[in-house]
Amino acid sequence: MAVSNSLENAHRASLPSNRANGLDPLPATVARCLELLEQAGFEAWLDGGYVRNCLVGCRRGHITLASNASPEQIEELFRNAGYAVHISDKRTLSATLTSPEWPHSIQISSFHKVTKRNSQGRACEYEMASTIEEDLARRDFTFNAIAFHPVHGLLDPYRGTRDIRNKKIRFVGDAKERLESEPLLALRAIRFASTLGFSIDEETKRAIAETAPRVLALNKAYLRHQLDKFLCGTFAHDAIMEHLDFLELLLPELTPMKGFDQMSRYHCYDVLEHTAFVVNGCKAHALNRWAALLHDSGKPETFFLDAEGRGHMPGHPTASLTHLKTVAARFEFDDDFTRKLALVIEHHDDRPAAKEADVRRLFENLDQDELLFHAICDLMRADALAKAQWCQMAPIVATNEVEKLFDKMRAEGKI
């Protein structure tokens, strides 16, 4: 195998054995991909998200490799070996192949570097690089700039493994320069805080604060994609509370919720933290998490105190729909997704009993959509768990009974 000249001088990660980090033994499909490339005289490394997920302990899923072979050479080599393969992205010099032995996609990219960015700061032109080190230099965060080979081990020139150990998010290169050239990386940093549970290092955090307003001018589809992943993170609650200053630029609907005391014995959190817990408590699907984020956004404007000093927010689901409409327009949600969100938010406070009439009524209110029925039950449970501890169990048990009855009625053909 041809190995780049600087490999022997590269930083070596002081981690436990590769086996202890999920990198060895390699799945047979991965090993076969490396073998095919090397037998043809090319250099090949596992890289990017696959290596990061193995080291962090996340689900591996999508395989990514980097090689000094061209996309055309990759396509020919794997097609001749019996794989279904096509050049998936000519800009990033990538080929994608599928294998019956691996349930996820396999992407093999030529070593490449960025030569041009568009007005949004997104890389739009590339050229082949001569070494794996050049390829790693264009990566965004240090934990994404690690390569692995079963013989040569980890190649970690930016000390990404150290940042994984310390659970830190840090850019490759100067943070401010990276954000000035590609402002979307600010949102990607926040996203990884939510998905990995890492904290952003101080230099990176300062740079994000200085350049954050530039994110507003970015393509809405880019922003929506990153926000979906952010909201679906395992650590979404912590990330929402930690990075609220940044999020408020994109979602000013959060601002009135911050510090808003609900003045109710049922609630031990302000509206924002209650919302953050509900988001984290819902299933990690975009529909469920967006509904959770916006379900109580109408509470501050509908709030009033009764004569005993107790807070009430009548009609807050309807008020929340106004905020949904604004957010949907801002991030260009498609009509069907917006409609589904609206139905879940509008009826999240209906509190049906485990009676056939109540179940049928809620199902009809949700346009007889089975997915939405389960999504609203998910939201109701998460909503209950984010209230005072003494009042959590009764609504959770009631919701479970409603969902159980719904499934029974569906199986019997009653709805």
N, C-alpha and C positions, 0 to 999 in steps of 0.2 A: 504494500500500500504506500502510495506517495503521501508523505506527511509534510506539512508546511514547515519551513526552516525554523520558525520561532517557537515551535511547539515545545521543545525541550526546556525552554526558558519561561514557559507560561506559568502563571500562578496555579498551584495545585491546591485543591480544597482539602482542608483538614477535617473531613467528615468521617464517620464510621464507614465500614465496608460498603461497597456498591450494593451488595445484596440487602443490607439493612435499610437501604434507601429506595428499594423497589426498582433498581436499575439492572440487577443481575439476579437470576438469569433473565435474559430478554425473552419476550414472547417469540415464538417460532417465526411469526410473520416478520417481525422487526429484524431478527437475525438474518432471515433470508434476504431481505431488502439490502442490508449492508453487504452480505456475501455476494450478491449479484453485481453490485456496483464495484466492489473491490476486485472481483475476479475479472472484470472488464478493464481493470487498470485505473479506476477512479478512486478518489478520496471520498469518504462518506462519514458523517457524524449524525447522531441524534441531537436534536437541538430544540430551542424554544419552549413552547408550552408543555410538550411531552416530558422533557427533562425536568422542568420546573415542577410539574405536578407529581412526578415520581419523588423528588426531593422533599416537597412539602407534605406528601402523603395524600394527595387528592386523587380522584379517579383519573386514570390515564387517558382513556378514550382516543381522541384524534392523535395520530402519529405524525410527527414532522421530522424530516431529515434534510440535511444540507450536503451538497456534493459539488465537486468541481466539474461534473458532467453538465453539458448543455441540456435544455429541455428536450430538444430533439433526440439527443443521445439517450436520455432517460426514457423517453417514449418508446424508442425502438428497442432498447434493451429489455424493458419489462413486457412490452407487447410480445416479443419473441419468446419470453418466458411464460406466456400464457395468462398474463394479467390483463384486466380491462383498464386501459389507461388513456388519458388525453391531456393535452396541455391546457390546464385550467385557467391560467392567468399569464398572458404573454408579458404583461408589465412587470410582474414580480418573478418572471422566469420560473414558474412553478408547473409541475405536472401532478395530477392526482390519479391514483390507482386504487382499485378495490380488490379485495381478496376474500374468498369464502371462509378463510381461516380467521379473519379479523372483522368484527362487526362495525368498525368505524372507518372513516376515510384515512387514507395514507397520502400525505403530501410530501413530495420531494422537490426542493428548490435548489436551483444553482446558486453557488456563492454569488452574492450581488451587493451592490451599494447604490445609494440614492444619488441621482444626478440632477433631478429637478423636482420642485414642489409646486403645487397649484396655489391659487389665491387663498385657499382655506388652510394652507400649510401641509396638506396631505402630499406624500410622495407620489409622483405621477410618472416619473421616468427613472429607469434603472439601467445599470450595465453590470456585466459579470465582474466579480472580484476574483483575485488570484488566490486568496487564502481564506481559511475559516476565520482567522482573526479579523480580517477586513469585514467579513460578513457579520460577525458579532458586534463590531463597532457601531453598526447602524441600529441596533436594537434599542428599545425604549428604556427598560428598567434592567438593573443589574441581574435580577433573578431570571430574566428572559435572555440573558447574554451568556448562557452556559451551554457548552456542548459536551457530549459524552460518547466515548467509544469503548467497547468491551475490553480491548487490549490496552489502549492508551489512557483510559480513565477519563476523569473530568478535566475539561479545559475551561478555566474560569478567570479570564484576564481582568475582570472588574469586581471580583470578590463577591459575586452574587450569592455564593453559598454562605458567606459570613452574614449577609443581609437576611437570608432565609433563617439562619439560626437566631438572629436578633429580631426577626419579624419586622424588618424595616423595608420601606419602599424608597428606592433611591434611583435617580436617573443614571444612565450611562453618559458620562461627560458632564458639562456644566448645566445645572438645572435651568437657569434663566435662559441660556442660549437655546436649549432644547425646546422650551416652551414658546420662545419667540418664533422659532421656525415651525413648530407644530403645536398650537395651543390646545388641540384636542387631548394631548397627553395629560393635561390637568385633570380632565374628567376620567381618563383611564386610571390615573393614580388613585382617585377617590373610589373608582370601581374596584380596584384590587384591595383597597382597605376593607371594602364590604365583603368581597368573595374570599379573601385569604385571612382576614382578621389581623392584618399587619398595620403598623402605624407609619405615617409618612415622616421621614427624617426632617430635621429643622430647616436645613438649607432648601430642600425641596418644597417644604410648606411655605417658606417665605417667598420663593419664586412663584408658586401657585397664586398666592395672595396678590402679588404685584401684577401678574398677567391675566388674572381671572376674567376681567371684563371682555377680553378678546374672544372668549368662548361664545359669547352671545351672537357673534357674527357667523358662526360656523353653520354648515349644512345641518338642517334639522333632522335629517335621517341619520346622520352620524351621531348626533346627540341622543336621539331616541334609542339607538342601538346600545349605547353605553349606559344610559339610564335604566334600560331593561335589565341589563346584567348587574348594575349596581343594586337595584331594588331586589333582585333575586339572590343576593348574596347571603351566605350563612350568618354574617355579622352585620346585617343591614341596620339593626337598631343602633349599634355602637357607631357605625359610620355616619348615620343620619345626625346623631347628636354631636359627634366630633367635628363634622365638616359642614355644619349648618350655614356658616357664613358664605361658603362657596355655593351650596345648593340653593340658597335664597336668590342668587342671581338668575338661576334657571327656573326656579319654582317659587316665586314670591308669594304664592298661596300659603307657604309654610310660615311666613312671618307672623301673621296674626295669631297663629296657634302657639307660638313660642311664649312660655310663661303664663298662658291663659288658664287661670284657676277655675275649675268647673264647679266649685262650691257645692260639691255633692259627696255624701258619705259613700257612694258607690265608686268614686274615682279617687285614687291615691296619686295620680300623675296629672300634670297639666296636659292640655290637648295635644301638644306636639309629642311629648314622650309617650303618652298613651298611643298615639298614632304609630310611632316608631316601633313600639312593642307589638302592635297589631300586624304591621308589615312583616316583622320578623317571625311572627307566629303563624302566618299563612303559608300555604304550600308555595314552593319557589317556581311559580308560573307567572308570566307577565300580567295576565288578566287578574289573578288573585292579588298580586302585590300592588298594582296600580289602584285597584279598588280599595285596598286597605289604606293606601297613602291618602286618598281623597275622600274617604267615606265620612269623615268628621270635619272636613275643611269648612263647612258652613256653620259650625258651632259658634264661633265668636260673634257672628253677626245676628244670631237668633237668640242669644243669651239674655235672660232676665232673672232677677231675684224675686222670690215670693216674700210674703209678709214675715215668714220665719227665717229669712236669709238663706234659703236653699236655691241653688242654681237650677234653671230649666232651659232647655234649648229645643223648643217645639219646632217641628218642620225643618230641622237641620239637614236631613237627607235631601230635601228639595233644594235648599240653598247650596248644598254641596254640588248639585248637578250644574249650577252656574259656573263653578270653578272647573269642573270637568270639561265643560264646553270650551273654556278659555285654554286649558292645558292641551286639549285635543287639537285645537287649531294651531297652537304654538308648535307642537311637535308632529303635526300632520298625521295623527292617528287615522287609520282608515275608518270608514263609516260603520262597518260591521263591528269592529273592536270598540268603537265609541258607544254604539248602541248597547252592546253587552255590558260594558262598564256602567252605563247609565242605569240599566235594569238592576244590577247588583247593588249599586249605591242607593238607588231610590228605595229598595225594599229591604235593606240590611237591618232595619230596626222594626220589622213587622212582628217578630216574636210569635210565630205560629205554634199552636199546640200539636201534640201527636195525635191528631184526629184526621180522618180522611178528608173531611171538608176543608180543613185548614191547609193540608198538604196540597190538595187539588187547587185551591185558590192561589197559593204561592206559585205553584207550577205554571198556572195560567198567566199570572202576573209576570213571569219570567219567559214569556213567549213559548212555553212548553219546551224549553231547552234543558235537557238533562245535565249538560256540562255546567250551566249556570246554577242549577239547583244545588249541585255539589259545591260549586264555588261560593255560593252565599252561605251554605252551612259551614264551610271552612272559615269564612270571614266572621260569622257569628261566634264560633268557638274561640278564635283568636281575639275577638273583641272582648269576650268574657274574661279571658286569661289576663288581659291588660287592665283589669279593674281591681278594686280592693279585694284582698284575698278572701274575705268572709263571704263575698257574693259571687264567687267564680263558678262553683260546682253546679248549682241549680240550672243556670242557662246552658251549660255544657251538656249536662245529662239530657235536658229537654231537646237540645239540637240533635244529639245523637239519636234520640228516639224518633224525632221527625225524619231524619235521614234514613233510619232503618225502615220506618213505615213507607217512605217514598220508594225505596228499593223493592219492598214487598209488593206494593201496588203496581209498580212497573212489571215485576215478574208475573203478576196475576193478570196483567192487561187492563187494569182498572184506570190507568191514565196513560 
